[in-house]
Amino acid sequence: METDNKKTFLIINLSYFGDVLLTNTLCQNLKKVYPDSKIVFLVNTPFYEAAKFQLGVDDVICFDKRHKNRGILGLLKFVFNCPYRNKIDAAFIIYGNDRGILISYLLGCKKRISGPTKYTKYFLTDIHRETDGFKNMQDINGNFIKAITHNKGDVLPICYRPDENTSTLIPKLRELYKGQDIVSLCTTSKNKEKDMPVKTAVEIVEKLTKAGKIVFYLGAGAEARKFADNMKKSGCVNFVDLTNITSINELALVLKMSNSLISVDTGTMHLACAVKVPVVCVFYRQNTISKWGPRESLYKSVIIDRDYSSDYILKKLEAFDSFVSLP
């Protein structure tokens, strides 16, 4: 591919919140090599905002896996109505998703670059991903660019730039908690094995409250709602419960209000990194750290993988000077 021509690239990632964010390294690498290119991001509908405000992304299109685009007829409907049909120079299908590969083929993408997959890679893709020794998923994603440049992708921090002007919730929170030290807390993920025990979360909230801090509780979905309710049932009520009331864009703005975040391994953890907020990352599954853990050389982050006590978590939090207001 020549770098002096304007290109249109399609990033296909139909996975979850954190997965979409970790694809940003590829977007930035593409913009570095092809500064005049147009980068279009295809995501599952609920994660539209996770892609929209990423550095390097020019447009986002949604694929509604559960409803409008469900099944083969829904997929064909999406392809028929896609404004980028026969206009894509190269498509990057993250994780080698067979549905994504089929979409890229039917859209008439000139090149189709795929990660590992069981079936369609053998006849619907041109190039397969090389990891080149990268272990961390964001770096593996960034290295997809090698398929068209023949050079390794740069190791870059993910970057998310939320829209400050589209929320009525954020101004209210800023007014209520202006000048106060805020620590956000995220305790649940899509995998219960990675979730924080309620007892630990209660102890963290109580100790932070006693120290004069404001705790924002963050979460989405039924499990997060249940977790927050169980905290309250145990007598822990001194936290601002933001469960299920923020969009992804608003969640980023809440994090930017915070001095720091304590989080289990989930999308909120990666979003904090992407908006440059210090984060204590609590990994209850140690075998996932090399793949999903934030690089401490790129972010103001620390990973906990052994001592999960509330005292140890808070000790690591203090290392950030997180009780001093950030600019």
Order of alpha helices (4+ residues) and beta strands (2+ residues): beta-alpha-alpha-beta-alpha-beta-alpha-beta-alpha-beta-alpha-beta-alpha-alpha-alpha-beta-alpha-beta-alpha-beta-alpha-beta-alpha-beta-alpha-beta-alpha
